[in-house]
Amino acid sequence: MNGLDRLEKRLLKAQKRKFSDSIQRLMALWNELFPGGSLQERGVNFSQFYMLWDQALMDRLKSDLDPLLQQFSIVVLED
């Protein structure tokens, strides 16, 4: 029984470590999408994106976004 208890503790510790890594990655993504706890567009000005991608940004937004959907959308812009 003592050996089973030790094995259980080791497995729980490994599980916590595994979930800790996943949680850290999710938090990094959350902080990128919601800087300062608010929506990205509240802190980053649209003109910054427009300066980098010009008309390609507008074309991409028109094709990828549906203004009537009541959900978040992630638009990935590549260089």
PyMOL Python script that loads the backbone (N, CA, C, O; Angstrom):
from pymol import cmd

cmd.read_pdbstr("""\
ATOM      1  N   MET A   1       0.823  -1.204   0.000  1.00  0.00           N
ATOM      2  CA  MET A   1       0.000   0.000   0.000  1.00  0.00           C
ATOM      3  C   MET A   1       0.861   1.260   0.000  1.00  0.00           C
ATOM      4  O   MET A   1       0.540   2.254  -0.651  1.00  0.00           O
ATOM      5  N   ASN A   2       1.956   1.192   0.743  1.00  0.00           N
ATOM      6  CA  ASN A   2       2.830   2.353   0.820  1.00  0.00           C
ATOM      7  C   ASN A   2       3.389   2.687  -0.568  1.00  0.00           C
ATOM      8  O   ASN A   2       3.496   3.858  -0.934  1.00  0.00           O
ATOM      9  N   GLY A   3       3.739   1.664  -1.327  1.00  0.00           N
ATOM     10  CA  GLY A   3       4.252   1.876  -2.679  1.00  0.00           C
ATOM     11  C   GLY A   3       3.201   2.486  -3.591  1.00  0.00           C
ATOM     12  O   GLY A   3       3.521   3.331  -4.426  1.00  0.00           O
ATOM     13  N   LEU A   4       1.967   2.075  -3.442  1.00  0.00           N
ATOM     14  CA  LEU A   4       0.880   2.648  -4.245  1.00  0.00           C
ATOM     15  C   LEU A   4       0.650   4.114  -3.902  1.00  0.00           C
ATOM     16  O   LEU A   4       0.370   4.925  -4.785  1.00  0.00           O
ATOM     17  N   ASP A   5       0.767   4.450  -2.635  1.00  0.00           N
ATOM     18  CA  ASP A   5       0.610   5.854  -2.225  1.00  0.00           C
ATOM     19  C   ASP A   5       1.694   6.717  -2.851  1.00  0.00           C
ATOM     20  O   ASP A   5       1.416   7.817  -3.329  1.00  0.00           O
ATOM     21  N   ARG A   6       2.936   6.221  -2.850  1.00  0.00           N
ATOM     22  CA  ARG A   6       4.037   6.988  -3.453  1.00  0.00           C
ATOM     23  C   ARG A   6       3.831   7.130  -4.962  1.00  0.00           C
ATOM     24  O   ARG A   6       4.062   8.196  -5.533  1.00  0.00           O
ATOM     25  N   LEU A   7       3.400   6.054  -5.590  1.00  0.00           N
ATOM     26  CA  LEU A   7       3.140   6.103  -7.026  1.00  0.00           C
ATOM     27  C   LEU A   7       2.041   7.116  -7.347  1.00  0.00           C
ATOM     28  O   LEU A   7       2.152   7.879  -8.306  1.00  0.00           O
ATOM     29  N   GLU A   8       0.994   7.117  -6.549  1.00  0.00           N
ATOM     30  CA  GLU A   8      -0.097   8.069  -6.741  1.00  0.00           C
ATOM     31  C   GLU A   8       0.394   9.508  -6.587  1.00  0.00           C
ATOM     32  O   GLU A   8       0.003  10.383  -7.359  1.00  0.00           O
ATOM     33  N   LYS A   9       1.241   9.752  -5.602  1.00  0.00           N
ATOM     34  CA  LYS A   9       1.774  11.102  -5.397  1.00  0.00           C
ATOM     35  C   LYS A   9       2.633  11.530  -6.576  1.00  0.00           C
ATOM     36  O   LYS A   9       2.567  12.680  -7.010  1.00  0.00           O
ATOM     37  N   ARG A  10       3.453  10.597  -7.103  1.00  0.00           N
ATOM     38  CA  ARG A  10       4.294  10.938  -8.257  1.00  0.00           C
ATOM     39  C   ARG A  10       3.434  11.238  -9.479  1.00  0.00           C
ATOM     40  O   ARG A  10       3.714  12.179 -10.221  1.00  0.00           O
ATOM     41  N   LEU A  11       2.399  10.448  -9.689  1.00  0.00           N
ATOM     42  CA  LEU A  11       1.513  10.680 -10.830  1.00  0.00           C
ATOM     43  C   LEU A  11       0.775  12.010 -10.703  1.00  0.00           C
ATOM     44  O   LEU A  11       0.624  12.730 -11.690  1.00  0.00           O
ATOM     45  N   LEU A  12       0.320  12.338  -9.510  1.00  0.00           N
ATOM     46  CA  LEU A  12      -0.358  13.617  -9.299  1.00  0.00           C
ATOM     47  C   LEU A  12       0.587  14.790  -9.548  1.00  0.00           C
ATOM     48  O   LEU A  12       0.195  15.805 -10.125  1.00  0.00           O
ATOM     49  N   LYS A  13       1.836  14.636  -9.106  1.00  0.00           N
ATOM     50  CA  LYS A  13       2.821  15.698  -9.307  1.00  0.00           C
ATOM     51  C   LYS A  13       3.098  15.889 -10.802  1.00  0.00           C
ATOM     52  O   LYS A  13       3.192  17.020 -11.278  1.00  0.00           O
ATOM     53  N   ALA A  14       3.229  14.784 -11.539  1.00  0.00           N
ATOM     54  CA  ALA A  14       3.458  14.874 -12.987  1.00  0.00           C
ATOM     55  C   ALA A  14       2.255  15.506 -13.685  1.00  0.00           C
ATOM     56  O   ALA A  14       2.418  16.307 -14.605  1.00  0.00           O
ATOM     57  N   GLN A  15       1.067  15.153 -13.253  1.00  0.00           N
ATOM     58  CA  GLN A  15      -0.162  15.709 -13.838  1.00  0.00           C
ATOM     59  C   GLN A  15      -0.228  17.221 -13.604  1.00  0.00           C
ATOM     60  O   GLN A  15      -0.577  17.979 -14.508  1.00  0.00           O
ATOM     61  N   LYS A  16       0.109  17.650 -12.389  1.00  0.00           N
ATOM     62  CA  LYS A  16       0.100  19.084 -12.076  1.00  0.00           C
ATOM     63  C   LYS A  16       1.113  19.822 -12.939  1.00  0.00           C
ATOM     64  O   LYS A  16       0.825  20.919 -13.420  1.00  0.00           O
ATOM     65  N   ARG A  17       2.287  19.248 -13.144  1.00  0.00           N
ATOM     66  CA  ARG A  17       3.324  19.869 -13.960  1.00  0.00           C
ATOM     67  C   ARG A  17       2.840  19.998 -15.407  1.00  0.00           C
ATOM     68  O   ARG A  17       3.050  21.024 -16.053  1.00  0.00           O
ATOM     69  N   LYS A  18       2.190  18.942 -15.904  1.00  0.00           N
ATOM     70  CA  LYS A  18       1.672  18.959 -17.269  1.00  0.00           C
ATOM     71  C   LYS A  18       0.615  20.053 -17.428  1.00  0.00           C
ATOM     72  O   LYS A  18       0.649  20.813 -18.396  1.00  0.00           O
ATOM     73  N   PHE A  19      -0.313  20.134 -16.493  1.00  0.00           N
ATOM     74  CA  PHE A  19      -1.353  21.155 -16.561  1.00  0.00           C
ATOM     75  C   PHE A  19      -0.789  22.552 -16.350  1.00  0.00           C
ATOM     76  O   PHE A  19      -1.305  23.521 -16.907  1.00  0.00           O
ATOM     77  N   SER A  20       0.249  22.661 -15.563  1.00  0.00           N
ATOM     78  CA  SER A  20       0.878  23.957 -15.327  1.00  0.00           C
ATOM     79  C   SER A  20       1.426  24.528 -16.630  1.00  0.00           C
ATOM     80  O   SER A  20       1.264  25.717 -16.901  1.00  0.00           O
ATOM     81  N   ASP A  21       2.071  23.693 -17.435  1.00  0.00           N
ATOM     82  CA  ASP A  21       2.585  24.147 -18.727  1.00  0.00           C
ATOM     83  C   ASP A  21       1.453  24.595 -19.645  1.00  0.00           C
ATOM     84  O   ASP A  21       1.559  25.625 -20.310  1.00  0.00           O
ATOM     85  N   SER A  22       0.386  23.831 -19.680  1.00  0.00           N
ATOM     86  CA  SER A  22      -0.768  24.183 -20.522  1.00  0.00           C
ATOM     87  C   SER A  22      -1.398  25.485 -20.063  1.00  0.00           C
ATOM     88  O   SER A  22      -1.761  26.329 -20.883  1.00  0.00           O
ATOM     89  N   ILE A  23      -1.526  25.647 -18.780  1.00  0.00           N
ATOM     90  CA  ILE A  23      -2.127  26.867 -18.234  1.00  0.00           C
ATOM     91  C   ILE A  23      -1.257  28.075 -18.544  1.00  0.00           C
ATOM     92  O   ILE A  23      -1.779  29.142 -18.868  1.00  0.00           O
ATOM     93  N   GLN A  24       0.058  27.925 -18.450  1.00  0.00           N
ATOM     94  CA  GLN A  24       0.951  29.043 -18.767  1.00  0.00           C
ATOM     95  C   GLN A  24       0.823  29.449 -20.232  1.00  0.00           C
ATOM     96  O   GLN A  24       0.821  30.640 -20.541  1.00  0.00           O
ATOM     97  N   ARG A  25       0.716  28.474 -21.143  1.00  0.00           N
ATOM     98  CA  ARG A  25       0.547  28.802 -22.563  1.00  0.00           C
ATOM     99  C   ARG A  25      -0.791  29.482 -22.813  1.00  0.00           C
ATOM    100  O   ARG A  25      -0.870  30.435 -23.587  1.00  0.00           O
ATOM    101  N   LEU A  26      -1.836  28.999 -22.165  1.00  0.00           N
ATOM    102  CA  LEU A  26      -3.151  29.634 -22.317  1.00  0.00           C
ATOM    103  C   LEU A  26      -3.155  31.054 -21.769  1.00  0.00           C
ATOM    104  O   LEU A  26      -3.755  31.948 -22.367  1.00  0.00           O
ATOM    105  N   MET A  27      -2.495  31.269 -20.644  1.00  0.00           N
ATOM    106  CA  MET A  27      -2.432  32.616 -20.067  1.00  0.00           C
ATOM    107  C   MET A  27      -1.651  33.569 -20.976  1.00  0.00           C
ATOM    108  O   MET A  27      -2.012  34.739 -21.099  1.00  0.00           O
ATOM    109  N   ALA A  28      -0.582  33.075 -21.613  1.00  0.00           N
ATOM    110  CA  ALA A  28       0.183  33.912 -22.540  1.00  0.00           C
ATOM    111  C   ALA A  28      -0.691  34.304 -23.733  1.00  0.00           C
ATOM    112  O   ALA A  28      -0.657  35.452 -24.178  1.00  0.00           O
ATOM    113  N   LEU A  29      -1.463  33.365 -24.243  1.00  0.00           N
ATOM    114  CA  LEU A  29      -2.376  33.658 -25.344  1.00  0.00           C
ATOM    115  C   LEU A  29      -3.454  34.640 -24.911  1.00  0.00           C
ATOM    116  O   LEU A  29      -3.774  35.579 -25.639  1.00  0.00           O
ATOM    117  N   TRP A  30      -4.012  34.425 -23.727  1.00  0.00           N
ATOM    118  CA  TRP A  30      -5.037  35.322 -23.184  1.00  0.00           C
ATOM    119  C   TRP A  30      -4.492  36.742 -23.062  1.00  0.00           C
ATOM    120  O   TRP A  30      -5.162  37.702 -23.444  1.00  0.00           O
ATOM    121  N   ASN A  31      -3.281  36.878 -22.530  1.00  0.00           N
ATOM    122  CA  ASN A  31      -2.685  38.206 -22.358  1.00  0.00           C
ATOM    123  C   ASN A  31      -2.400  38.880 -23.685  1.00  0.00           C
ATOM    124  O   ASN A  31      -2.419  40.108 -23.772  1.00  0.00           O
ATOM    125  N   GLU A  32      -2.135  38.094 -24.726  1.00  0.00           N
ATOM    126  CA  GLU A  32      -1.907  38.663 -26.053  1.00  0.00           C
ATOM    127  C   GLU A  32      -3.221  39.165 -26.656  1.00  0.00           C
ATOM    128  O   GLU A  32      -3.261  40.220 -27.288  1.00  0.00           O
ATOM    129  N   LEU A  33      -4.285  38.400 -26.454  1.00  0.00           N
ATOM    130  CA  LEU A  33      -5.576  38.775 -27.026  1.00  0.00           C
ATOM    131  C   LEU A  33      -6.322  39.803 -26.183  1.00  0.00           C
ATOM    132  O   LEU A  33      -7.092  40.603 -26.714  1.00  0.00           O
ATOM    133  N   PHE A  34      -6.097  39.785 -24.885  1.00  0.00           N
ATOM    134  CA  PHE A  34      -6.775  40.700 -23.972  1.00  0.00           C
ATOM    135  C   PHE A  34      -5.743  41.432 -23.105  1.00  0.00           C
ATOM    136  O   PHE A  34      -5.683  41.209 -21.896  1.00  0.00           O
ATOM    137  N   PRO A  35      -4.929  42.308 -23.717  1.00  0.00           N
ATOM    138  CA  PRO A  35      -3.899  43.013 -22.940  1.00  0.00           C
ATOM    139  C   PRO A  35      -4.535  43.903 -21.870  1.00  0.00           C
ATOM    140  O   PRO A  35      -5.471  44.653 -22.144  1.00  0.00           O
ATOM    141  N   GLY A  36      -4.016  43.805 -20.663  1.00  0.00           N
ATOM    142  CA  GLY A  36      -4.554  44.604 -19.561  1.00  0.00           C
ATOM    143  C   GLY A  36      -5.949  44.185 -19.153  1.00  0.00           C
ATOM    144  O   GLY A  36      -6.640  44.936 -18.465  1.00  0.00           O
ATOM    145  N   GLY A  37      -6.385  42.992 -19.564  1.00  0.00           N
ATOM    146  CA  GLY A  37      -7.700  42.494 -19.187  1.00  0.00           C
ATOM    147  C   GLY A  37      -8.843  43.044 -20.029  1.00  0.00           C
ATOM    148  O   GLY A  37     -10.007  42.793 -19.718  1.00  0.00           O
ATOM    149  N   SER A  38      -8.538  43.790 -21.089  1.00  0.00           N
ATOM    150  CA  SER A  38      -9.601  44.298 -21.958  1.00  0.00           C
ATOM    151  C   SER A  38      -9.339  43.842 -23.385  1.00  0.00           C
ATOM    152  O   SER A  38      -8.296  43.254 -23.671  1.00  0.00           O
ATOM    153  N   LEU A  39     -10.273  44.107 -24.270  1.00  0.00           N
ATOM    154  CA  LEU A  39     -10.131  43.686 -25.650  1.00  0.00           C
ATOM    155  C   LEU A  39      -8.940  44.354 -26.317  1.00  0.00           C
ATOM    156  O   LEU A  39      -8.610  45.500 -26.013  1.00  0.00           O
ATOM    157  N   GLN A  40      -8.298  43.631 -27.227  1.00  0.00           N
ATOM    158  CA  GLN A  40      -7.106  44.139 -27.891  1.00  0.00           C
ATOM    159  C   GLN A  40      -7.373  45.455 -28.615  1.00  0.00           C
ATOM    160  O   GLN A  40      -6.539  46.360 -28.586  1.00  0.00           O
ATOM    161  N   GLU A  41      -8.522  45.565 -29.258  1.00  0.00           N
ATOM    162  CA  GLU A  41      -8.800  46.787 -30.014  1.00  0.00           C
ATOM    163  C   GLU A  41      -8.979  48.011 -29.118  1.00  0.00           C
ATOM    164  O   GLU A  41      -8.967  49.142 -29.604  1.00  0.00           O
ATOM    165  N   ARG A  42      -9.143  47.790 -27.821  1.00  0.00           N
ATOM    166  CA  ARG A  42      -9.237  48.929 -26.890  1.00  0.00           C
ATOM    167  C   ARG A  42      -7.868  49.518 -26.593  1.00  0.00           C
ATOM    168  O   ARG A  42      -7.759  50.684 -26.211  1.00  0.00           O
ATOM    169  N   GLY A  43      -6.820  48.714 -26.766  1.00  0.00           N
ATOM    170  CA  GLY A  43      -5.479  49.194 -26.443  1.00  0.00           C
ATOM    171  C   GLY A  43      -4.588  49.400 -27.640  1.00  0.00           C
ATOM    172  O   GLY A  43      -3.626  50.164 -27.572  1.00  0.00           O
ATOM    173  N   VAL A  44      -4.893  48.724 -28.749  1.00  0.00           N
ATOM    174  CA  VAL A  44      -4.083  48.827 -29.953  1.00  0.00           C
ATOM    175  C   VAL A  44      -4.915  49.536 -31.010  1.00  0.00           C
ATOM    176  O   VAL A  44      -6.037  49.127 -31.309  1.00  0.00           O
ATOM    177  N   ASN A  45      -4.367  50.584 -31.564  1.00  0.00           N
ATOM    178  CA  ASN A  45      -5.090  51.384 -32.534  1.00  0.00           C
ATOM    179  C   ASN A  45      -5.121  50.699 -33.901  1.00  0.00           C
ATOM    180  O   ASN A  45      -4.126  50.117 -34.333  1.00  0.00           O
ATOM    181  N   PHE A  46      -6.244  50.772 -34.563  1.00  0.00           N
ATOM    182  CA  PHE A  46      -6.431  50.197 -35.889  1.00  0.00           C
ATOM    183  C   PHE A  46      -5.395  50.711 -36.881  1.00  0.00           C
ATOM    184  O   PHE A  46      -4.951  49.968 -37.757  1.00  0.00           O
ATOM    185  N   SER A  47      -5.011  51.968 -36.750  1.00  0.00           N
ATOM    186  CA  SER A  47      -4.082  52.570 -37.710  1.00  0.00           C
ATOM    187  C   SER A  47      -2.719  51.883 -37.694  1.00  0.00           C
ATOM    188  O   SER A  47      -2.015  51.894 -38.704  1.00  0.00           O
ATOM    189  N   GLN A  48      -2.338  51.290 -36.570  1.00  0.00           N
ATOM    190  CA  GLN A  48      -1.069  50.557 -36.518  1.00  0.00           C
ATOM    191  C   GLN A  48      -1.099  49.364 -37.465  1.00  0.00           C
ATOM    192  O   GLN A  48      -0.113  49.091 -38.150  1.00  0.00           O
ATOM    193  N   PHE A  49      -2.201  48.664 -37.508  1.00  0.00           N
ATOM    194  CA  PHE A  49      -2.335  47.533 -38.411  1.00  0.00           C
ATOM    195  C   PHE A  49      -2.461  48.003 -39.857  1.00  0.00           C
ATOM    196  O   PHE A  49      -1.896  47.393 -40.765  1.00  0.00           O
ATOM    197  N   TYR A  50      -3.195  49.077 -40.063  1.00  0.00           N
ATOM    198  CA  TYR A  50      -3.403  49.588 -41.418  1.00  0.00           C
ATOM    199  C   TYR A  50      -2.089  50.063 -42.030  1.00  0.00           C
ATOM    200  O   TYR A  50      -1.860  49.885 -43.226  1.00  0.00           O
ATOM    201  N   MET A  51      -1.234  50.660 -41.222  1.00  0.00           N
ATOM    202  CA  MET A  51       0.064  51.113 -41.728  1.00  0.00           C
ATOM    203  C   MET A  51       0.913  49.934 -42.204  1.00  0.00           C
ATOM    204  O   MET A  51       1.665  50.063 -43.169  1.00  0.00           O
ATOM    205  N   LEU A  52       0.799  48.807 -41.544  1.00  0.00           N
ATOM    206  CA  LEU A  52       1.612  47.648 -41.909  1.00  0.00           C
ATOM    207  C   LEU A  52       1.055  46.881 -43.105  1.00  0.00           C
ATOM    208  O   LEU A  52       1.821  46.421 -43.952  1.00  0.00           O
ATOM    209  N   TRP A  53      -0.266  46.737 -43.186  1.00  0.00           N
ATOM    210  CA  TRP A  53      -0.849  45.866 -44.198  1.00  0.00           C
ATOM    211  C   TRP A  53      -1.699  46.589 -45.234  1.00  0.00           C
ATOM    212  O   TRP A  53      -2.128  45.963 -46.203  1.00  0.00           O
ATOM    213  N   ASP A  54      -1.956  47.877 -45.068  1.00  0.00           N
ATOM    214  CA  ASP A  54      -2.641  48.705 -46.056  1.00  0.00           C
ATOM    215  C   ASP A  54      -3.933  48.060 -46.570  1.00  0.00           C
ATOM    216  O   ASP A  54      -4.728  47.574 -45.766  1.00  0.00           O
ATOM    217  N   GLN A  55      -4.155  48.045 -47.848  1.00  0.00           N
ATOM    218  CA  GLN A  55      -5.412  47.557 -48.408  1.00  0.00           C
ATOM    219  C   GLN A  55      -5.584  46.056 -48.190  1.00  0.00           C
ATOM    220  O   GLN A  55      -6.716  45.572 -48.161  1.00  0.00           O
ATOM    221  N   ALA A  56      -4.501  45.312 -48.037  1.00  0.00           N
ATOM    222  CA  ALA A  56      -4.603  43.874 -47.789  1.00  0.00           C
ATOM    223  C   ALA A  56      -5.341  43.613 -46.480  1.00  0.00           C
ATOM    224  O   ALA A  56      -6.059  42.622 -46.353  1.00  0.00           O
ATOM    225  N   LEU A  57      -5.161  44.500 -45.517  1.00  0.00           N
ATOM    226  CA  LEU A  57      -5.881  44.376 -44.244  1.00  0.00           C
ATOM    227  C   LEU A  57      -7.374  44.532 -44.465  1.00  0.00           C
ATOM    228  O   LEU A  57      -8.165  43.738 -43.955  1.00  0.00           O
ATOM    229  N   MET A  58      -7.761  45.536 -45.211  1.00  0.00           N
ATOM    230  CA  MET A  58      -9.180  45.782 -45.454  1.00  0.00           C
ATOM    231  C   MET A  58      -9.814  44.605 -46.208  1.00  0.00           C
ATOM    232  O   MET A  58     -10.920  44.172 -45.884  1.00  0.00           O
ATOM    233  N   ASP A  59      -9.105  44.102 -47.205  1.00  0.00           N
ATOM    234  CA  ASP A  59      -9.625  42.964 -47.965  1.00  0.00           C
ATOM    235  C   ASP A  59      -9.772  41.736 -47.066  1.00  0.00           C
ATOM    236  O   ASP A  59     -10.758  41.005 -47.159  1.00  0.00           O
ATOM    237  N   ARG A  60      -8.802  41.519 -46.214  1.00  0.00           N
ATOM    238  CA  ARG A  60      -8.848  40.357 -45.310  1.00  0.00           C
ATOM    239  C   ARG A  60      -9.988  40.484 -44.311  1.00  0.00           C
ATOM    240  O   ARG A  60     -10.692  39.509 -44.046  1.00  0.00           O
ATOM    241  N   LEU A  61     -10.175  41.671 -43.756  1.00  0.00           N
ATOM    242  CA  LEU A  61     -11.261  41.873 -42.801  1.00  0.00           C
ATOM    243  C   LEU A  61     -12.621  41.680 -43.461  1.00  0.00           C
ATOM    244  O   LEU A  61     -13.519  41.079 -42.872  1.00  0.00           O
ATOM    245  N   LYS A  62     -12.775  42.184 -44.672  1.00  0.00           N
ATOM    246  CA  LYS A  62     -14.049  42.016 -45.386  1.00  0.00           C
ATOM    247  C   LYS A  62     -14.352  40.546 -45.649  1.00  0.00           C
ATOM    248  O   LYS A  62     -15.500  40.113 -45.544  1.00  0.00           O
ATOM    249  N   SER A  63     -13.325  39.787 -45.989  1.00  0.00           N
ATOM    250  CA  SER A  63     -13.560  38.379 -46.320  1.00  0.00           C
ATOM    251  C   SER A  63     -13.724  37.497 -45.089  1.00  0.00           C
ATOM    252  O   SER A  63     -14.446  36.502 -45.143  1.00  0.00           O
ATOM    253  N   ASP A  64     -13.070  37.839 -43.977  1.00  0.00           N
ATOM    254  CA  ASP A  64     -13.058  36.955 -42.804  1.00  0.00           C
ATOM    255  C   ASP A  64     -14.108  37.272 -41.750  1.00  0.00           C
ATOM    256  O   ASP A  64     -14.480  36.389 -40.978  1.00  0.00           O
ATOM    257  N   LEU A  65     -14.591  38.493 -41.696  1.00  0.00           N
ATOM    258  CA  LEU A  65     -15.483  38.879 -40.610  1.00  0.00           C
ATOM    259  C   LEU A  65     -16.934  38.964 -41.060  1.00  0.00           C
ATOM    260  O   LEU A  65     -17.237  39.391 -42.174  1.00  0.00           O
ATOM    261  N   ASP A  66     -17.810  38.552 -40.177  1.00  0.00           N
ATOM    262  CA  ASP A  66     -19.246  38.691 -40.382  1.00  0.00           C
ATOM    263  C   ASP A  66     -19.763  39.564 -39.232  1.00  0.00           C
ATOM    264  O   ASP A  66     -19.829  39.096 -38.095  1.00  0.00           O
ATOM    265  N   PRO A  67     -20.126  40.805 -39.500  1.00  0.00           N
ATOM    266  CA  PRO A  67     -20.499  41.717 -38.416  1.00  0.00           C
ATOM    267  C   PRO A  67     -21.749  41.304 -37.650  1.00  0.00           C
ATOM    268  O   PRO A  67     -21.995  41.818 -36.558  1.00  0.00           O
ATOM    269  N   LEU A  68     -22.539  40.391 -38.195  1.00  0.00           N
ATOM    270  CA  LEU A  68     -23.763  39.978 -37.508  1.00  0.00           C
ATOM    271  C   LEU A  68     -23.545  38.813 -36.544  1.00  0.00           C
ATOM    272  O   LEU A  68     -24.429  38.498 -35.747  1.00  0.00           O
ATOM    273  N   LEU A  69     -22.388  38.175 -36.609  1.00  0.00           N
ATOM    274  CA  LEU A  69     -22.096  37.090 -35.665  1.00  0.00           C
ATOM    275  C   LEU A  69     -21.804  37.671 -34.289  1.00  0.00           C
ATOM    276  O   LEU A  69     -21.092  38.668 -34.167  1.00  0.00           O
ATOM    277  N   GLN A  70     -22.336  37.066 -33.287  1.00  0.00           N
ATOM    278  CA  GLN A  70     -22.141  37.535 -31.910  1.00  0.00           C
ATOM    279  C   GLN A  70     -21.067  36.678 -31.234  1.00  0.00           C
ATOM    280  O   GLN A  70     -21.312  36.044 -30.208  1.00  0.00           O
ATOM    281  N   GLN A  71     -19.881  36.674 -31.830  1.00  0.00           N
ATOM    282  CA  GLN A  71     -18.778  35.897 -31.263  1.00  0.00           C
ATOM    283  C   GLN A  71     -17.459  36.569 -31.628  1.00  0.00           C
ATOM    284  O   GLN A  71     -17.395  37.395 -32.538  1.00  0.00           O
ATOM    285  N   PHE A  72     -16.415  36.197 -30.901  1.00  0.00           N
ATOM    286  CA  PHE A  72     -15.099  36.728 -31.192  1.00  0.00           C
ATOM    287  C   PHE A  72     -14.540  36.033 -32.410  1.00  0.00           C
ATOM    288  O   PHE A  72     -14.814  34.856 -32.648  1.00  0.00           O
ATOM    289  N   SER A  73     -13.757  36.762 -33.181  1.00  0.00           N
ATOM    290  CA  SER A  73     -13.068  36.199 -34.326  1.00  0.00           C
ATOM    291  C   SER A  73     -11.600  36.585 -34.227  1.00  0.00           C
ATOM    292  O   SER A  73     -11.260  37.687 -33.796  1.00  0.00           O
ATOM    293  N   ILE A  74     -10.754  35.679 -34.625  1.00  0.00           N
ATOM    294  CA  ILE A  74      -9.321  35.945 -34.641  1.00  0.00           C
ATOM    295  C   ILE A  74      -8.908  35.982 -36.105  1.00  0.00           C
ATOM    296  O   ILE A  74      -9.112  35.019 -36.844  1.00  0.00           O
ATOM    297  N   VAL A  75      -8.330  37.094 -36.509  1.00  0.00           N
ATOM    298  CA  VAL A  75      -7.837  37.251 -37.873  1.00  0.00           C
ATOM    299  C   VAL A  75      -6.324  37.243 -37.798  1.00  0.00           C
ATOM    300  O   VAL A  75      -5.717  38.083 -37.134  1.00  0.00           O
ATOM    301  N   VAL A  76      -5.725  36.288 -38.483  1.00  0.00           N
ATOM    302  CA  VAL A  76      -4.270  36.157 -38.463  1.00  0.00           C
ATOM    303  C   VAL A  76      -3.718  36.872 -39.686  1.00  0.00           C
ATOM    304  O   VAL A  76      -4.100  36.576 -40.819  1.00  0.00           O
ATOM    305  N   LEU A  77      -2.819  37.812 -39.446  1.00  0.00           N
ATOM    306  CA  LEU A  77      -2.171  38.558 -40.512  1.00  0.00           C
ATOM    307  C   LEU A  77      -0.720  38.127 -40.577  1.00  0.00           C
ATOM    308  O   LEU A  77      -0.012  38.146 -39.570  1.00  0.00           O
ATOM    309  N   GLU A  78      -0.286  37.743 -41.747  1.00  0.00           N
ATOM    310  CA  GLU A  78       1.087  37.285 -41.929  1.00  0.00           C
ATOM    311  C   GLU A  78       1.854  38.274 -42.769  1.00  0.00           C
ATOM    312  O   GLU A  78       1.300  38.943 -43.641  1.00  0.00           O
ATOM    313  N   ASP A  79       3.147  38.353 -42.489  1.00  0.00           N
ATOM    314  CA  ASP A  79       4.014  39.244 -43.265  1.00  0.00           C
ATOM    315  C   ASP A  79       4.228  38.716 -44.656  1.00  0.00           C
ATOM    316  O   ASP A  79       4.933  39.339 -45.451  1.00  0.00           O
TER     317      ASP A  79
END
""", "prot")
cmd.dss("prot")
cmd.show_as("cartoon", "prot")
cmd.util.cbc("prot")
cmd.orient("prot")
